[in-house]
């Protein structure tokens, strides 16, 4: 294997490792800010007058569409900043 190709391959490996570490840190930060909560706790944290059935249905849809852990979705979760829906 010639040297430029070896250097390029090493750079790709470093990039993949760094991206994996960044994702792991981002997920750990998110998990700390948004601990697991039950549906009951989710409803308690919603604003007054919130229809519980609609709130839970929306929570399920968001989890499925954004591939986010269901129990980590809070009423205060922001789509772009917290759930990375960009």
Steps between C-alpha positions, in 0.01 A plus 500: 500500500654831410542778759244761378226239503604385847487860626156551347372178653636599842329840471168333423537266798579795730197689364269202563632452854464872580147507359409197714641665812316824424171309458558309824570823693195671346280205594637490856432874538146456368436206735615708796275795407205280411478199734245230433145602598175306494188605313349610832798728573489629142135601543573663839765715331266612222317830523154529651220398267716256303306203367694198635406269211617748237819579694595131524412438136724792397779366721479161324502658154801718585693202639425290193566769238818637659627162620530635854460296817133540594551538877755780447252728323383770741239772442787750515706320232585723206497344155828633364706566812401194706366242254734592210222523242686718255 
